[in-house]
Amino acid sequence: MTPIRARIGVLGLALVAGLATPASATAAPVTAATAPAPTVEERRLDGDAPREILRRSGFASAAPAFARGLGRADSYREARRLVAREGSALWRRAVDRVQGRGPARGDLSRDDDRPLYWARLGMTRELRTWEPEFGLSKRQRAALLGELERTSRGQRDVRLPQHRTGSGGGGKGVKRVLLTGFDPFTLDRDIRISNPSGAVALALDGTVIDTPDGPARVETAVFPVRWQDFAEGAVERALRPYLPKVDLFTTVSQGRVGKFDVERTNGAWRGGFPDNDNVSRTETVPVADPASQPQWTTTTLPYEAITAADTGRFPVLDNTAVTEIPAGGTEPVVRPDGPTPGSTAREGGGGNYLSNEIAYRATLLRDRLGLHGTLPGGHVHTPVLQFGPDNADPATGAVTDPAFVRNRLDIVAQTRAILAVAVSASGRDRS
């Protein structure tokens, strides 16, 4: 999920406060004339492929049911409760479907991440354009939308277990792992797109991985592909409560065709590639306390062990390349072996899109919390999730095919294996 990936022709810290405070009773309500219109991202719901994905997964009913609930809400407080409940329920429903619990409710393969994405957009569109009789201020509507985003992405559902020890204190503790994924993106190029990192998050949430160093419990969340959410502190708000409590974390996104990358270095630069709302940003990554902001952050994942292990059919690379403006220079230079002293970032190993940015923000947060030397964490790029060769044309292709499903399942399985290696190699028991 990065322009460096797009460039080769593939589909490629603010420690902020929580939810916005509801406006006072005297705040002006939103009227029909001023009610927000659906976003660019939400308007894609009207396409044939999103409607088919929702119908074939059983998720087509989510937004209409949510709208009916909103229609029964007679106060902001009641709406707030409804939004939190229904957002969490959507996340759990998506996780359960992917992990095989309950009926599939449709013929779309259970491993698919796209029903959650499109159902969430249906719900945000209903909420964004909702005009209750009691009136909503802009601030109240923004707070409701923020609550729906966070709950439906699993960001309010991270349940880290207590570490356990064996009889006599000789057993190994349950390691706690935090993993993040992303929504589909580049949807104007191919609206059928799935993001394997989102599929990984749904498949692994709440699961336990057995490793030579003991069991590891994985908790996950998903993030939007939107510059503004990151600028408003979405990553820091979601991760800050948990980084001091976990034994390992990794942000995950889709990268290059046919290979995994463990990104060694992350850069403090936004390269301007359009996000899911077709917004571009070209600037230094905006974080709190920019005066102390570094140009580069580094992984603390055990990349040597990960890249040496046999984890699946895709090669796993230690990606050390960056693009920098050298100290005293004016033009970008590619550095295969990482940045040079005093340089200015233009691309991390993972490019300069939101995949690089989440890695930068998460590792900067790790460092600002004083955890650089004790907490393994970084970014993993998965292979691009490809359709079968006979189904590659987005204009005429089907929303799924056997090769597409097989590729996604293989990427999920290999990411799980990579996590097992990372946990074992880190050799950390913080019980």
PEJO-V266901 format. One record per run of one state. SS is the DSSP state (~ for helix, > for strand, _ for the rest). FROM is the first residue (numbers start at 1). TO is the last residue. Records with the same first field share a line. If there is no record, write none. Layout:
# PEJO-V266901
SS = FROM-TO ; FROM-TO
This chain:
# PEJO-V266901
_ = 1-2 ; 8-39 ; 47-47 ; 58-60 ; 73-75 ; 99-113 ; 129-137 ; 153-166 ; 170-174 ; 183-195 ; 205-207 ; 212-213 ; 224-226 ; 232-233 ; 244-247 ; 255-258 ; 264-264 ; 268-268 ; 272-281 ; 285-289 ; 293-295 ; 299-302 ; 309-314 ; 320-321 ; 326-331 ; 336-343 ; 349-350 ; 352-353 ; 369-375 ; 383-388 ; 392-401 ; 427-431
~ = 3-7 ; 40-46 ; 48-57 ; 61-72 ; 76-98 ; 114-128 ; 138-152 ; 167-169 ; 196-204 ; 227-231 ; 234-243 ; 290-292 ; 303-308 ; 354-368 ; 389-391 ; 402-426
> = 175-182 ; 208-211 ; 214-223 ; 248-254 ; 259-263 ; 265-267 ; 269-271 ; 282-284 ; 296-298 ; 315-319 ; 322-325 ; 332-335 ; 344-348 ; 351-351 ; 376-382
